[in-house]
Amino acid sequence: MTDPYDAILLVSFGGPEQETDVIPFMERVTAGRGIPRERLEEVSQHYFRFGGRSPINDQNRALKGALEDLLAAEGPDLPVYWGNRNWHPLLADTLGEMRDDGVRRALCLVTSAYSSYSGCRQYREDLAAARAEVGDGAPELDKVRVYYNHPGFVTPQVGIVERALALLPDEVRDEAHLVFTTHSIPRTMSRHSDYEVQHYETCRLVTEAFPGRPWQLVYNSRSGPEHLPWLEPDVNDHLEHLAAEGVRAVVVVPIGFVSDHMEVIYDLDVEAAETAGRLGLAFVRAATVGTDAAFVRGIRDLVRERVEGDEPAALGTRGPNWDVCPMDCCFVPGQERKPTVAEAAPAQRPGR
């Protein structure tokens, strides 16, 4: 028989917390990707602008604490651990701690709501690699399904957009465009996942609350070689287009991000805001879901699906994604193949 879950593991990207962390962090993130040193140093300046500290770790600490409080008050009664792909606390270190604490089987929540290689499959590979590094006694790991259309992710976005619109000047609020943005990925990666489809569905679900309001999904944070096609349009190019069309105000909504990490606070709060200012556009950047109470409760509901067998919740017509990804899910041809969590932990129950 399959062991019951006895812990939750919050899994995230990680980020530097002081200036001396930045270059080692960037080297770890870009290892094996052939990114020129000058590009690495250029992006590092984004972190140095903020004292070398990304907000992502603090946001994960806050999310972990909020989830712990809710579980303590309403259950299920499970401890919450936290491990990162690219910076401390690293996944292998956290799994070692969990093993030493007697954890046998954990449910993993990844801070990425959408399917793609980098947003889902790579995390499964990282979890499998961390289990292998820990070795005997490493906990079995199951990953929570992607939650782009879960009410706990979508519903808070409506209030977030409403609050952002309220910050615009009265004379331009009614005509403001919604600019939903997410991390750009290579088109090859996108073709082998539902990344774009899922984002458009989230945007559609949110904008049902704003009938007639113009909106567009755009992208930010491209980091690959110029000769490789990535998803477009870039948020700055889109702002240029809107200004040329006579649009006077925008709300930029980071729909692809769970929290305010560097791709939000630099690429949007600095670069996109500067572009809007140069163009004369009234500009407000909407918040991310972060520790919104409805989002935290949505996470708890996702846990209950797996721990207690609650009916999966999903808005729209696409329904909930599967619990266990197929072997070829989000696999990019030419990408080095590593063991997935499904291979490393075949006892996972079938997906829906």
Helices and strands as residue ranges (DSSP letters): E 7-12, H 19-30, H 37-48, H 56-74, E 80-84, H 91-100, E 105-110, I 117-121, H 122-134, E 140-143, H 151-166, H 170-173, E 177-183, H 187-191, H 195-207, E 215-220, H 235-244, E 249-253, H 262-265, I 267-272, H 273-279, E 282-285, H 293-307, H 341-344
